[in-house]
């Protein structure tokens, strides 16, 4: 009899675990490794109490996130706005549903060159990541200053296209004279003494660029209850990071960067790329227009922001958690 009771107990336990697994539906999330993407990473830590499981995949750049979405490998992705816009223009079935950080770019010059303005870039080599929001901002700043740029010699500024991870090394080795870089890498260059800030590039029509959270149309339309849970979890994670910088700092420095980011680097990075929630069709439309003007993304048919920026899930999540 005892063994029968034992079998029954084991069977019930197995059924309970199966039910728990069923209850915690999985959201496949694509993310990037930057300080201001930390709150999005933190969603997976609090996901069980939101009744979901988040499977995070980290990519090198936003365009890689878009490729994974097009391939059907992700439900939600985070990226700078330009990758989302290019993705949508290229047929990616996505909606922009939130803005999880703003800013996050800095024009940094080699410290020994003492450059103070965009005009000082004339005749210099400037490193930037191709297709990133930093390229959009750099070209917009150069256009504003009446300067030309190309990756071939002969223009006012020679562009050197490198991955985010390689820009600092190129500046340290004096292979480039300046860089338009993301955070925390731009803060690290300044804090380590080989770079100086020329400017934060927020005086173009774009202003401070918004980092964009996108959802696939399929996830948004067909898995609505799960999408709602995920969005509440995002708002909760972001609120935690905004309200409690100690939690944000510990998580980003120790978990995301595994001890390779100093307190000063974190503080400076988030000072230039604060966590946020919001996104507007107006901001995305202006960014799209500047991309067209600067030629970044080379879109045959630029998407109209109001067709694909959907903030209803975000608005409902903020309201349910009393977040302004």
Steps between C-alpha positions, in 0.01 A plus 500: 500500500784732590655468156161581336469811714857594407427455126188714535696773682772501233236511223323795667832680546584448132159634400551804727840577345355457150222744590759748636704473179181555299410801715842653437480550127829583332580835336802495267686830548784642289719754681835681474784531753499868597451668838169659398361161385538369857139544614387289204743224607359527853154396373617138491594517872151609608314312224387206725305736724343650186382147412731469199844371403730719294760337278755775427733486199776765485606634159790720382282767338140599438498389136582145621193515726293597196637205300405262784148647508463457122619139541221440755743441790382783730174644636646825637817688416686808619700726277574860420221664301684496166525118493129471577418751225729325247353165605144618448596656165652166399182308578560393861151438648552714812335764714694747714338464842722686751811715540726354770780760507592829337827662396788254519735659245805722527751649257840431654833629369852381572610682815835602347326683213295732728203523259212712629238510221370316195695746278823361653428166329603646161778286351458237771408129509182438699397152610135396513294182477333469160122526504480586872318800647849639566559516122169682452594753771857544369385568144225734625759694706738521201220615267400762757861626503508508117757219478527200268590142596579166336687181576717586198764780512419839347220629724525725808480198731608142431265249663648178639233235552565274801298291745415669833743266674791605274464880500670565835796279409537684167506835683746372759726380215461841325350334191207746523493858626145502635198274534125523537457230763233345720495460880680388710787487248510878445512563878776239535716677238465830689553349847809311386650825371547431128177671389331833562137593440446721198121499539188302580328499157150602607471835318379351169126474420502150660595637842596222743435175308259252658604136528215294364328184618326318216257209496413278207154566358419132562591521870315831543182375330487126571653474848338806649476382866868398494598830334312686777682303773836566333431873473402523868824318584697750288340795679568341839866426415551852366330661801732299727807628314377861497399499869794301638831582334687263735305202360555625143873555554559164670312310230660675201855497640499150647256301284501671159866612494636237743711748697655671195320832558607746773254696713615822328442346154151385602405838651625692196341258253155515662538876548516515118242225431230498772247217520152591376171350376358720230505528125295718262414476130629859467851410621519193276376702199766770554769231534375339177511835319859567617602148389362576153685834493834348608462185286539257792310177440431584133129424531305459176176572686545665842229382742242746633538505879131521587443169317729298725560685831248341740503619862172350625669209684745739664227746600295220661804357683600842637145568612470161678827566689425867572799620299479849355 
